[in-house]
Amino acid sequence: MTCTVAIIGCGPGGMFMQHALALRKKQLQDEGNLAAVASLPQLTCFERGNSPGGVWRADRNAGETNMYEALFTNGPKETIEFFDYTFDEHFSRALPTFLPRSLILEYMLARCTKHDQKIFDNVKFNTSVESVTFNEEKGKFVVQTIDLKTQIVTEDMFDKCIWAAGENGKPSIPKSIANTLSSGGFKGMVMHSAATGADFDQLVCGKKILLVGDSYSAEDLTLMAIKLGVKSVDILSRSAWGVASDTASWPRNCVEVHKEYAIVGVSDGGRGIVIENEEEEDQVTLNDIDTVIFCTGYIMNMDMLDPSLRLKDKGPFFSDYEELHKQKMGWKMTKNHLSKDLGEVPIGNIVFYNTICPDLYRGHLLSNPNMMFMMGRLDAPLLDLDVQAWLLLAHLTDDITLPSEKDMKRFNLQALMDELQDPYIRAEIDKNYDDHWGDSLYDDDDVHWLNQFGDKRVREMKTNTFTLQCRFLARDMIDASYPLDIGTYKKLNGKGKALVEMEVVSGFDFHSVELVEGSRDSSWKTFRDGNPTNIRSIMTGTKAIPFKCHWLDLEGDGVDDICGTPAPLNLKGKGKSNATAMKKILQAIRPPCVTSRAHVDEDGRDAKAAATE
């Protein structure tokens, strides 16, 4: 009997899941294996929006979160290129390494529809999943949905369920800060980055804005605000961990990052905002603030899932892993560049998780493996999601069988112990190590070498972190029979090392460029204006090119808007861009915009990284 699978969400995860199945079907049809085709799982995807793409769509329906219209990527496009459809094939020319949101969405859609332009015909758009429960007696999931146009409620049963609703499901606004602004009578506008849209220029031109949080959205909105003529931007970084904190300098000398500061009050009749560094006992008043934008990340929207099917969202994590308590005894961290400063630090409570979710085994819920989750865990989230799609499909088609729960936990624990050997990851997930990190590295007036991007030790540590992530990815690729070889878990090959190097180059040779005040380039240079010659496709070898002009001077988000004189590539029989078909697809997925409202979360936190924002 055919296995039926419900997919919640048609963002990248849902799209890639359907694409993986379409490729498998085509392969079996080409082989003439019709019996295998007949036994493939039957996917039914539910999407509350009216088109595929998830947060990559800029148009908004009520209750959705989407990227703002003018967003550009913050990482190299080469880390999200697909094995079966390259940028060369779609665009027929070399491109800059940082692309507008719209071109990435176009590329993803074209890739998914390359072999089957009707791949999304069976997606139930404008359909909200209201509840998912598991019927123990029948061994099936009961999925209740509502058609947002007709308000008709439907209930169906499925053998499996895949949550692919995205990690950016609900904007997170720290309730305590929102209450401080409200009770203090702040007279400016308050919003979440998810609510910024085509009218962003009216919010920032000639204005003074305050961004709360230093995630990727803070970095991108700051640059966009500068581009649109903002008077000043203040960025609050409570953790001092985020991307905006790491950005070495900003053009036009109108940005200030306040590290380890938080909002504590409102002054000047509702126009000033008081911020405080509690440890330093220092208060600063930011006067005449027009708009406060929360760049504090998102919360995974699992509201539709029965509590028994949800992931644990608060630490400590791995507390039910008995083997962890045993391994803590006598455990020692491998010697690294921080060993001398920190000494031996016992493992503390795991308050966050990085790559390994304690409730999941490779996407399968431990308590009910027929419930699956797709999440972009790595610094190349789209590539990671594509590999996850192949891995889950391999389980759905019984190419891979699940081990016992004991072995699943043993697998997770080994991965966790590998993560705990990495200083950056451990500081993120292990509270004890994080406390020692802060006490030992920031307890004097001298700037520690860890905050100096030019120090080779920092670059080496970051390289090791990215390498570990790519090793996890390589292992999953092999087990899923994914058609891209970047090496093994033990050793990356040339392509794997190239992926790592691109992440390092992006972080150090782009984001860490310091501008000298008053210099010729201090008025225009952003990290996106860095020299891209060291970035090249691992699929085709094509090198990234500079923008046609300074990024701040770009207008529009089309290929011709960002590139100079066209330089067509010799595709050598690889095919050409399916531009005509793509035009029809794009015309069909651009509905009218409806602004959404941000969700206020009591436990909202300053996001250390919002990789898929």
Helices and strands as residue ranges (DSSP letters): E 4-8, H 12-31, H 34-38, E 42-46, G 54-56, G 77-80, H 87-91, H 101-112, E 127-135, E 140-147, E 153-158, E 160-163, E 170-171, E 173-174, H 175-183, E 189-192, G 193-195, H 200-204, E 208-212, H 216-227, E 232-237, H 243-246, G 251-253, E 255-259, E 262-267, G 268-270, E 272-277, E 282-286, E 291-294, E 298-299, G 307-309, H 322-328, H 339-342, E 360-361, E 364-365, E 368-373, H 381-396, H 405-420, H 423-429, H 431-441, G 449-451, H 456-479, H 494-505, I 506-510, G 527-529, G 551-553, H 559-562, H 579-588, E 600-601
